[in-house]
Amino acid sequence: NYNVWVANRWGAGTINRVLHDCECPDATTLCTACVDVTVSIGNDSVPRGLAIDANNDVWVGSWNQKRIYRINNNVARNGGEVGDILGNWAIPVNPYGLAIDGTGKIWIAQIGHGIGCFDTVTEASCGSFTRSGNAIWAADTDSTCLSPYGVAVDAEGNVWWGNWSCGGLGRLDRATYETSVV
């Protein structure tokens, strides 16, 4: 009995909440009859990544703005209305994919450049791991294979990403901050 949030890459800067129990006649497109909340983060925005934290708040990254937005999905905790923008912050990377870990850190895949981090507790960047000035891809000698596309966090808090240009996986060990390419 859960709804799903969708970041609309081609949706004029919108994020939609789609109802879980709605049936659409055409499953190949977003059925507008099933959308009960639409949030705009600006017509010039390109929302690319989305994650939901332990408090049920929605976090969405805007690729071209280099910003991350917190959207109200927990009226009992936050007050206001579902879909209210609770804040937005500049980040040092262009978000392409988001994943949130158990400590409240959002890990951000930035296609072609690296992995960024945003701490939802301190509401600040917690660093970025890029191909210049950081050893995150030290094990990867193919410079064309530096394109994190999707990102996920496993049960131990390790950060994983898929490489767009060459396939394969990268892993950031949260205990040692060492990286490897699989």
Secondary structure, 3 states (H helix, E strand, C coil): CCCEEEECCCCCCEEEEECCCCCCCCCCCCCHHHEEEEEECCCCCCEEEEEECCCCCEEEEECCCCEEEEECCCHHHHCCCCCCEEEEEECCCCCCEEEECCCCEEEEEECCCEEEEEECCCCEEEEEEECCCCHHHCCCCCHHHCCEEEEEECCCCCEEEEECCCCCEEEECCCCCCEEEC
